[in-house]
Amino acid sequence: MRHIEEHVFFAAHMKYWLFVFFITINVAHAQLTGTVVSVADGDTFTLLTADHEQIRVRLHGIDCPEKKQDFGTKAKDFLAGLVFQKQVTVRETDRDRYGRTIGIVTVDGVNVNEALLTAGLAWHYTHYDQNPAWALLEDTARRAKRGLWSQGNAIAPWEFRKAKRRK
């Protein structure tokens, strides 16, 4: 009799954990669509959904120069040219400590994260992403001296932010 009770207990808990697992998978890879209503910098923008909700989006796996860095304005302008006032799709990968949605963004079939890497306007942020294809995109842009790679002294944005905090 005890064996049957243990089996029933296990089955009930297994259903719960399977439910939690599938909900987590769906939330972790939620897809958002909407119109980009503002661009903050080269890797952050605000999305307006059909429900009139504004969502701050940070591009996954890349880091663009800060506004006060060389190519910071060019990265922002490039992103704005791709997405501003356009319908985009965001595949949510995470949320950051500031509450921003982290995601992979597409517009008109173009992967925006990859476009910034290809243009030489972003670093592959390997601390958060280990996609070898994205590493290759950055490396190719570096070797071709595109964008920020045209300068020999490009400082990664995370190093720039760290130095700024020390001041």
C-alpha positions as CSV (number, residue, x, y, z in Angstrom):
1,M,0.0,0.0,0.0
2,R,2.8,2.4,0.9
3,H,4.4,1.8,-2.6
4,I,1.1,2.9,-4.3
5,E,1.0,6.1,-2.1
6,E,4.6,6.9,-3.0
7,H,3.8,6.5,-6.7
8,V,0.7,8.7,-6.5
9,F,2.8,11.3,-4.6
10,F,5.6,11.2,-7.1
11,A,3.1,11.4,-10.1
12,A,1.4,14.5,-8.6
13,H,4.7,16.3,-8.1
14,M,6.0,15.3,-11.5
15,K,3.0,16.9,-13.1
16,Y,3.7,20.1,-11.2
17,W,7.4,20.2,-12.1
18,L,6.6,19.4,-15.8
19,F,4.1,22.3,-15.8
20,V,6.7,24.7,-14.2
21,F,9.3,23.5,-16.7
22,F,7.1,24.2,-19.8
23,I,6.0,27.5,-18.5
24,T,9.6,28.5,-17.9
25,I,10.6,27.5,-21.4
26,N,7.8,29.6,-22.9
27,V,8.6,32.6,-20.8
28,A,12.3,32.4,-21.4
29,H,11.7,32.5,-25.2
30,A,8.7,34.8,-25.3
31,Q,8.3,36.6,-28.6
32,L,7.2,40.3,-28.6
33,T,6.2,42.4,-31.6
34,G,5.7,46.1,-31.8
35,T,6.8,49.4,-33.2
36,V,10.1,51.0,-32.1
37,V,9.2,54.4,-30.7
38,S,12.7,55.5,-29.4
39,V,16.3,54.5,-29.6
40,A,18.4,55.2,-26.5
41,D,21.8,54.1,-27.9
42,G,23.3,51.5,-30.2
43,D,21.9,48.5,-28.3
44,T,18.8,49.7,-26.5
45,F,15.4,50.9,-27.7
46,T,11.8,51.2,-26.6
47,L,9.1,49.0,-28.2
48,L,5.4,49.9,-28.2
49,T,3.2,46.8,-28.3
50,A,-0.2,46.5,-29.7
51,D,-1.5,46.7,-26.1
52,H,0.1,50.2,-25.8
53,E,2.7,48.8,-23.4
54,Q,6.2,50.3,-23.7
55,I,9.0,47.8,-23.2
56,R,12.7,48.7,-23.0
57,V,14.7,46.3,-25.0
58,R,18.5,45.6,-24.8
59,L,20.0,43.6,-27.7
60,H,21.3,40.2,-26.6
61,G,24.9,39.2,-27.0
62,I,26.4,42.5,-28.2
63,D,27.6,45.7,-26.6
64,C,27.8,48.9,-28.6
65,P,30.1,51.8,-27.8
66,E,28.7,54.2,-25.2
67,K,27.4,57.6,-26.4
68,K,30.5,59.4,-25.3
69,Q,32.8,56.8,-27.0
70,D,33.9,57.0,-30.6
71,F,31.3,55.3,-32.8
72,G,28.7,55.6,-30.1
73,T,26.6,58.0,-32.1
74,K,27.2,56.0,-35.3
75,A,25.9,52.8,-33.6
76,K,22.8,54.6,-32.3
77,D,22.1,56.1,-35.8
78,F,22.7,52.7,-37.4
79,L,20.2,51.0,-35.0
80,A,17.7,53.9,-35.5
81,G,18.0,53.5,-39.3
82,L,17.2,49.8,-39.0
83,V,14.3,49.9,-36.5
84,F,12.9,53.3,-35.7
85,Q,9.2,53.6,-36.4
86,K,9.3,50.0,-37.8
87,Q,7.5,46.8,-36.7
88,V,10.1,44.5,-35.1
89,T,10.1,41.1,-33.5
90,V,12.0,40.5,-30.3
91,R,12.8,36.9,-29.2
92,E,13.2,37.4,-25.4
93,T,16.3,35.7,-24.0
94,D,16.4,37.2,-20.5
95,R,15.8,40.3,-18.3
96,D,18.6,42.4,-16.9
97,R,19.0,44.0,-13.5
98,Y,17.4,47.2,-14.8
99,G,14.2,45.3,-15.8
100,R,15.0,45.6,-19.6
101,T,14.0,42.8,-21.9
102,I,17.1,41.2,-23.4
103,G,16.5,39.9,-26.9
104,I,17.4,39.0,-30.4
105,V,15.7,41.4,-32.7
106,T,14.6,41.0,-36.3
107,V,13.1,43.6,-38.7
108,D,12.1,42.8,-42.3
109,G,14.0,39.5,-42.0
110,V,17.2,41.1,-40.8
111,N,18.8,40.0,-37.5
112,V,19.6,43.4,-36.0
113,N,22.1,42.0,-33.4
114,E,24.1,40.5,-36.3
115,A,23.8,43.6,-38.5
116,L,25.6,45.7,-35.8
117,L,28.3,43.1,-35.5
118,T,28.8,42.9,-39.3
119,A,28.9,46.7,-39.6
120,G,31.7,46.8,-37.0
121,L,29.5,48.8,-34.6
122,A,29.4,46.3,-31.7
123,W,31.4,43.9,-29.7
124,H,30.3,40.3,-29.3
125,Y,29.5,40.3,-25.6
126,T,31.0,36.9,-24.8
127,H,30.3,37.3,-21.1
128,Y,26.6,36.7,-22.0
129,D,26.8,34.9,-25.3
130,Q,29.1,32.2,-26.7
131,N,27.6,31.9,-30.2
132,P,30.6,31.1,-32.5
133,A,28.9,32.6,-35.5
134,W,28.6,36.0,-33.8
135,A,32.3,35.7,-32.7
136,L,33.1,35.2,-36.4
137,L,31.0,38.2,-37.4
138,E,33.0,40.4,-35.0
139,D,36.3,38.9,-36.1
140,T,35.5,39.5,-39.8
141,A,34.5,43.1,-39.1
142,R,37.8,43.6,-37.2
143,R,39.9,42.2,-40.0
144,A,38.1,44.3,-42.6
145,K,38.6,47.3,-40.3
146,R,34.9,48.2,-40.5
147,G,33.3,50.7,-38.2
148,L,35.0,51.0,-34.8
149,W,37.6,48.6,-35.9
150,S,39.0,51.2,-38.2
151,Q,40.7,52.6,-35.1
152,G,43.5,50.7,-33.5
153,N,42.6,51.8,-30.0
154,A,38.9,50.8,-29.7
155,I,38.0,50.4,-26.0
156,A,35.3,47.9,-25.2
157,P,32.2,49.5,-23.6
158,W,32.4,47.4,-20.5
159,E,36.0,48.7,-19.9
160,F,34.9,52.2,-20.7
161,R,32.1,51.9,-18.1
162,K,34.4,50.4,-15.5
163,A,37.0,53.2,-16.0
164,K,34.2,55.8,-15.6
165,R,33.0,54.2,-12.4
166,R,36.5,54.5,-10.9
167,K,36.6,58.3,-11.4
